[in-house]
């Protein structure tokens, strides 16, 4: 099990208290300290000598931190958990059972609100036809998500991963994403290779914080938009992406114009920079597995009540009508 920590303070101790009290103990417990300056890694070493601490000199992001923990781990199943979570006693036992089901590459937890365990924080990830992703069930009653089912991608903050299902031997995520959309890419990559991603309603874990960098911040808007485009480019045939990018960019331009008219300059700057960098970043198409187009046609949904539905219809028609051949190279 890998716990990612950065300046977690007492919070990471609460997390570890819950992890060491599991019905099914972890075979190994690794804490990756992502360049903390608050001494929280020392608190962990003092209270939990059995926890292996991997120190990084600087913040390597969600991707780099978890990749460092992965390289230090040895199990056939790797469990990722954020330091801002508190696991219910049966959480790990349920994940461990679910991940062993045939064909399952990842199992995402039933994440609940810290102050009300009956409310969902995440029941797995979903995406629309423009590649936007979100946590299913957020703010809804947990009773509506009481069934095991397949999802598009797992929430990286509390997930079990089968090592053989990972697309790379030396890492879980692509480091260039840093944070945001990395779990979306992981889910898409697994499905391209024939693995299922499932949601386990019995693997209950409470989430203390709702966001790391703040909703609507330039940092978040920039990276979410940039990374979404990088994920699509890396996993979609370059010739298809060039056609698919037309409705994507058309929507981005309309969104930027609306942001300017409303005086939301931070949002405008974040979307503009993210779009530019997402289209210009040096990303190489990964041809392994079945085409992303097939996965999107199976998994993507129309996000209801959103002004961009016309652009989603446009994007879906591009995907559904594509009859070109596969091509490798840089998108």
Residue pairs with C-beta under 8 A, 6 or more apart in sequence:
1 19
1 26
1 27
1 28
1 29
1 30
1 78
1 79
1 80
1 81
1 92
2 30
2 31
2 32
2 66
2 69
2 70
2 73
2 78
2 79
2 80
2 81
3 12
3 15
3 16
3 19
3 29
3 30
3 31
3 32
3 69
3 81
3 82
3 83
4 32
4 34
4 62
4 65
4 66
4 69
4 80
4 81
4 82
4 83
5 12
5 31
5 32
5 33
5 34
5 36
5 40
5 41
5 44
5 83
6 33
6 34
6 35
6 36
6 59
6 65
6 83
7 36
7 37
7 38
7 40
8 15
8 36
8 38
8 40
8 83
8 84
9 38
9 40
9 43
10 43
11 83
11 84
11 208
12 31
12 40
12 43
12 44
12 83
13 43
13 44
13 47
14 86
15 81
15 82
15 83
15 84
15 85
15 86
15 87
16 29
16 31
16 44
16 47
16 48
16 51
18 85
18 86
18 87
18 88
18 89
19 26
19 29
19 81
19 87
19 92
20 29
20 48
21 89
22 87
22 89
22 90
22 91
22 92
22 93
23 89
23 90
23 92
23 93
24 92
24 93
24 96
25 92
26 79
26 92
27 75
28 52
28 73
28 74
28 75
29 48
29 50
29 51
29 52
30 51
30 52
30 53
30 54
30 69
30 72
30 73
31 41
31 44
31 51
31 52
31 53
31 54
32 54
32 56
32 65
32 66
32 68
32 69
32 72
33 40
33 41
33 44
33 53
33 54
33 55
33 56
34 56
34 59
34 60
34 61
34 64
34 65
35 56
35 57
35 58
35 59
35 60
41 53
41 55
44 51
44 53
45 51
45 53
52 72
54 68
54 69
54 72
56 64
56 65
56 68
59 65
60 67
60 68
60 175
61 175
61 177
61 178
61 179
62 156
62 173
62 178
62 179
62 180
62 182
63 172
63 173
63 174
63 175
63 176
63 177
63 178
63 179
63 182
64 175
64 178
66 80
66 156
66 172
66 173
67 170
67 171
67 172
67 173
67 175
69 80
70 78
70 170
70 171
70 172
71 170
71 171
75 163
76 162
76 163
76 164
77 96
77 99
77 160
77 161
77 162
77 163
78 160
78 161
78 163
78 172
79 92
79 95
79 159
79 160
79 161
80 156
80 157
80 158
80 159
80 161
80 172
81 87
81 157
81 158
81 205
82 157
82 158
82 207
84 157
84 207
84 208
84 209
85 111
85 157
85 158
85 205
85 206
85 207
85 208
86 114
86 205
86 206
86 208
87 158
87 204
87 205
87 206
88 117
88 204
88 205
88 206
90 202
90 203
90 204
91 109
91 158
91 203
91 204
91 205
92 203
94 200
94 202
94 203
94 204
95 107
95 109
95 160
95 200
95 203
96 160
98 104
98 107
98 148
98 160
98 198
98 200
98 203
99 106
99 107
99 160
99 161
99 162
101 198
103 194
103 195
103 196
104 162
104 195
104 196
104 197
104 198
105 161
105 162
105 165
105 166
105 190
105 193
105 195
105 196
105 197
106 154
106 159
106 160
106 161
106 162
106 165
106 186
106 187
106 190
106 195
106 197
106 198
107 154
107 159
107 160
107 197
107 198
107 199
107 200
107 203
108 122
108 123
108 124
108 125
108 151
108 153
108 154
108 155
108 158
108 159
108 197
108 198
108 199
108 200
109 122
109 155
109 158
109 159
109 200
109 203
109 204
109 205
110 120
110 123
110 142
110 145
110 199
110 200
110 201
110 202
110 203
110 204
110 205
111 120
111 121
111 122
111 123
111 135
111 155
111 157
111 158
111 205
111 206
111 207
112 118
112 119
112 120
112 121
112 142
112 204
112 205
112 206
112 207
113 119
113 120
113 121
113 206
113 207
114 206
114 207
114 208
117 142
117 204
117 206
118 141
118 142
118 143
119 139
119 140
119 141
119 142
120 136
120 137
120 138
120 139
120 140
120 141
120 142
120 144
120 145
121 135
121 138
121 206
121 207
121 210
122 135
122 136
122 137
122 138
122 155
122 157
122 207
123 135
123 136
123 137
123 145
123 151
123 199
123 201
124 135
124 136
124 149
124 151
124 152
124 153
124 154
124 155
124 197
124 199
125 133
125 134
125 135
125 136
125 151
125 152
125 153
125 154
125 155
125 183
125 184
125 187
126 133
126 134
126 135
126 136
126 151
126 152
126 301
127 133
127 134
127 152
127 153
127 184
127 296
127 299
127 300
127 301
128 300
128 301
128 302
128 303
128 306
128 312
129 296
129 300
129 301
129 302
129 312
129 313
129 315
129 316
129 319
130 247
130 248
130 251
130 308
130 311
130 312
130 315
131 228
131 229
131 231
131 232
131 248
132 228
132 303
133 152
133 153
133 181
133 184
133 228
134 303
135 155
136 145
136 151
137 144
137 145
142 201
145 199
145 201
146 201
147 201
148 198
148 199
148 200
148 201
149 198
149 199
150 196
150 197
150 198
150 199
151 187
151 197
151 198
151 199
152 184
152 187
152 188
152 191
152 197
152 299
152 300
153 183
153 184
153 185
153 186
153 187
153 188
153 197
154 161
154 183
154 186
154 187
154 197
155 183
156 173
156 182
156 183
156 186
157 207
158 203
158 205
158 207
159 183
160 203
161 172
161 186
162 195
165 190
165 193
165 195
166 172
166 186
166 190
167 186
167 189
167 190
167 193
167 286
167 288
172 186
173 182
173 183
173 185
173 186
174 182
174 185
174 234
176 230
176 281
176 283
177 185
177 223
177 227
177 230
177 231
178 223
178 227
179 212
179 213
179 223
180 220
180 223
180 224
180 227
181 223
181 224
181 227
181 228
181 230
181 231
182 227
184 228
184 231
185 231
185 234
185 235
187 197
188 231
188 235
188 292
188 295
189 235
189 286
189 289
190 196
190 197
191 197
191 295
191 298
191 299
192 235
192 288
192 289
192 290
192 291
192 292
192 295
193 288
193 289
193 290
194 289
194 290
211 220
213 219
213 220
214 220
216 266
216 267
217 266
217 270
218 266
218 269
218 270
218 273
219 270
220 270
221 266
221 267
221 269
221 270
221 271
221 274
222 269
222 270
222 273
222 274
222 277
223 274
224 274
225 252
225 270
225 271
225 273
225 274
225 275
225 278
226 273
226 274
226 275
226 277
226 278
226 281
227 274
227 278
228 274
228 278
229 248
229 274
229 275
229 278
229 279
230 278
230 281
230 283
232 241
232 244
232 248
232 292
233 241
233 278
233 279
233 281
233 283
233 285
233 331
234 283
234 284
234 285
234 286
234 331
235 285
235 286
235 292
236 244
236 285
236 291
236 292
236 293
236 331
237 285
237 287
237 291
237 292
237 293
237 324
237 326
237 327
238 285
238 327
238 328
238 329
238 330
238 331
239 324
239 327
240 291
240 293
240 318
240 319
240 322
240 324
241 331
242 331
243 318
243 322
244 315
244 318
244 319
245 279
246 314
246 318
247 311
247 314
247 315
247 318
248 311
248 315
249 275
249 279
250 311
250 314
251 308
251 311
252 271
252 275
254 308
254 311
255 271
255 308
256 268
256 271
256 272
256 275
259 265
259 267
259 268
259 271
260 268
282 330
283 330
283 331
284 329
284 330
284 331
285 327
285 328
285 329
285 330
285 331
287 326
287 328
291 326
293 319
293 322
296 319
297 319
297 320
300 316
302 309
302 312
302 313
303 309
303 312
306 312
